[in-house]
Amino acid sequence: MIDDVFKALADPTRRRLLDELFEQDGQSLSALEERLPMSRFGVAKHLKVLEGAGLVTTRKRGREKLHFLNPVPIREVHDRWVSKYAEPWASALTELKRDLEKENQDD
């Protein structure tokens, strides 16, 4: 299961789809397709990989199929790898990265 999560997260398009669902959960394929520069078939293919990894769940509403972010597999990866080995270091580095990015935006 963790291998499927890493495989799904390895692709920038799939990460973007997860970001889109984080911003607005419960979107249809058509809504997600509008936000990406690719065909409906391409978006559907990426969503299938995300579903296979358990990162996206779906629910039918009438004729529409809505997609929802499932953060549990990401949390499981975090709990296994980040918190176990490097939580204090990872937190400090994440904060430093945010600070540096904010400084660059302010310039």
N, C-alpha and C positions, 0 to 999 in steps of 0.2 A: 504493500500500500504506500509506504513512504517513497519508494522508487517512482511510483506513478505520480505522486505529488511533485517530486523534484523534476520529473520529465515535463509535467504540465507547466510548472513555473519557469522552466528554462527558456520558454519562447516569449519574446516581448509582446507579441499580439495577444497571447493568452493572459499575460500580466495586465495588459491594458483592459481587456474584457473584465477581469476581476476588479480593477480600479473603477470601471464604469458601473459595475454592480454594487460596489461599495458606496459610490456616490448616490446611486438610485437603484435600490433593490427591486426585483420583480419586473424586469424588462422583457419585452418580447424580442424575438429574433429580428424583426423589422426595425425596432428601436435601436438595437445594438448595431445592426448593419449600417444605419445612418451615420454612426460615429466613427466608422472605420473605412479606410480606403481599399475595400476588397469586396468581392462578390458575396451574395447571400450564402452560397455554397461554402465559401471559404470560412465565413463566420460560423456557420453551422458545424463545420468540421472541427474548428477550435473548441467550440462549446462542448462537442462530444468528448474530446480529450479531457476537458475540465470536469465534465460529469463523471467520466470513468475514474478520475482521481478523487472523486468525492468533493471537489471544490465548488461545484455548482449543483444545485438541485432544481427540479422543475415541478411545475404544477399547471394543470390545464385550467383555463378559465374560458368557457365557451369553446370557440374555435382556436383561441390563442394558447400558446404554451409560454408560460412565464418562467424566467430564469432568476434564481436567487443565489446569492453568495453563501457558501457554507464555510465559515472560518475555522471549524474544528480541525481539519487536517493540517492547516498552517500552524495552529496552536500546538498540535502534537509534535510537529517538526521542531518548533521552538522549544517545547518542554524537553525533548530528547537531546537536542544539540546545543542550543544557545544557553538555556538556563543551567543546564548540567555542567557545562564547561567554562562558560565565559560571560555570564550575565553581567557582572560588574564592569568588565572591560567593554562588552558590547554596548551597554548603556552609556558609558562615558564616550565612546567613539561615536555613537549615534547622536548624542547631544553636541559634540564637537562638529560633526558634519552639518547639523542643522544650523549651528551658529555661523559657520563659514559660508554656507549657502545664503543665509540671511544677509551677511555682510556684503556678499557679491551682488545681491539684489538691490541693496541700498546704494551701491556705488553708481 
